[in-house]
Amino acid sequence: MSRAMDAPQQPEDQTMAAIGYLNRQPDGSYKGVIKTLSIRRSVMLLPNGDKDAGNQPDYRLFTDDRERVELGAAWTRVGQTSGTEYVSLSLAAPEFGPRKLYANLGRAAGQDDPDTYAIIWNPAD
């Protein structure tokens, strides 16, 4: 039997995919990894200390290595129905193709640690 046959089945209507995980740090930053079929990079989401206007990002996303390549930005949002804060990300890199990739930080499935988040990608049409 193949490994694919052994994998747990997921509902067909599930459109969310975790493309990585981040852990909130005591200083308000996040550190973790982005994992896709072609990308595996340690990343850090750092508070934007240079923010001086409401439309500027609250965070900037970088690779967590010597090159420190910027991959995107993030904004703190408030859910319309829940009223709870969440972080919305916008990612751009040649590896993602010509379009931006949009994701949110959400509670990581199966995690008891309140500081562990999944990067949940919502594919655009």
N, C-alpha and C positions, 0 to 999 in steps of 0.2 A: 504494500500500500504506500502511496506517495505521501510526502510530508504535507502537501496541500490538502489532501483528503483528511488528515488528522487535525487540521486547524479548526478552532471553534467557529461555528457558523454565526454570522451577524445578520441582523434584519436587513432585507433588501432596500428598505426605504431610508436607511441610515446614510446621511450625506456628510456627516461630520467626520473628520479624520484628524487625529493627533499627529502633528508633524514634529513634535518635540516636547520637552519638559523644562520647566524653570523652577528654581527654588528661591523664594524671597529671602534676602539677606537682612541682617539687623540694620544696615545702613539705608534700607529702602530700595536697593538695587535688586536685580534678579540674576542668577547664574544658572546655566544649564546647557542643553544641547538641542540642535535642530537635526532631525533625522528624516531623510526621504530616501527614495531609491538611489539617488545620485549624490546626495549631500549628507555628510556627517561632520558637523562642526560644533565645537564648544562656543557658546555665545554668552554675552552679558547685556542686560537691559539696564542702562544707567539713567538716573534722573537727569533731566536737562537743566543744568545749573545756569544756562544762558537764556532761559525762557524769559521773554519780556513782553509777550503779546499772547492773547487768548488762543489764537489759531496755531501757535507754535506747539510742537510736541512736548508732552510731559516727560517722555523718555526717548533715548536713542539706543538703537540696537547695533552692537558691534560683535565681531568675532573675538573670542577670548584667547588671543595669541599675540605674538610679537607684531604681526602685520596690522592688527586692530582695524579690519575692514568694516566700514559702516554698511549694514544690511537693511536698515530701515528705521522707523520711528513708531512711537506709540502714544496714545492719548488715554487719559482716565475718563471714562464715560459713566453715566448712571442709567441703569436699566429702566425703561419706560414703565413696565408693569411691576417689577420687583422693587425698584427704588434703590437697589444695591449697586455699589461701584464695581466696575470691571475695567480691564485694560484691553484696548483695541489696537492691534498692530497693523502696520502697512510695511510690507517687505518688498525689496527690489534688488535683484542681482542677475547677472547674465545667466546663471544656472536655472533661474526660475522662468526664463523666456522673456518675451517682450512686454508682458503685462505685469502689473503689481500683484502681489499675493496678499490677501487680507485674512486676518485671523484674530481670535480673541483668546485671552487667558481665561481658562475655566478650571474648575476643580478636577484634578486628575482622578480618573476612575480607579477605585481600589486603594486609594491613599487615605490614611488617617491623619497625615501631617497637613495642617491647615496652610502651611507655607509652600506646598508643592502644587504646581499648576501645569496643566497641559496647554500647549499651543494648539488651539483648535482651528483648523483651516476650514473655511466655508467657500467651496468652489463657486466662482461666478459663472454665469451663463456665457 
